């Protein structure tokens, strides 16, 4: 179990083992070789081809915002650090095999990703199979990301300075009860290379939704 002073809930590791560490306000991890979390929409299985390390917890009830500045030591295409959320299923050991466990789970990630050779804000929403959307090219090695719960919906935003936010997408994952039980946190991936370093700093949690989803707040 990991506790960040910025978050009012503990975090538990999920997926492959990874060297998560926290110090001086920065959460750091290194994704291993060929680690990714994506269910190809043209595939035959609801099980990801691989998996990626995550650090997740259950926020308090109600609306929220989870914010972090993400820095990635890009090596290969698809390398990314992400804010992540999931609903349904169970965190922890699989119950009757990976396909059943993942089929019951809906999840989404907002990534700072090398896509394929340009740092980009990308997002994925998975309801059985994953979609994949590129949103904005990023100048520099860091970007701010934010995931929010607003009612029974979720929203993704990005920012160059952590002050003014650009809308990425709004979506639902499951019904109202599923949204209320969502787990949120951090993810690192390295689908094509031999590993990459990811850090999250300026982490913040707010117990309310943005004032508006498209007004920069």
Helices and strands as residue ranges (DSSP letters): E 12-14, E 21-23, E 26-32, E 54-58, E 64-72, E 80-87, H 98-103, E 106-114, E 119-127, E 133-137, E 142-150, E 153-159, E 166-171, H 176-180, E 183-189, E 195-206
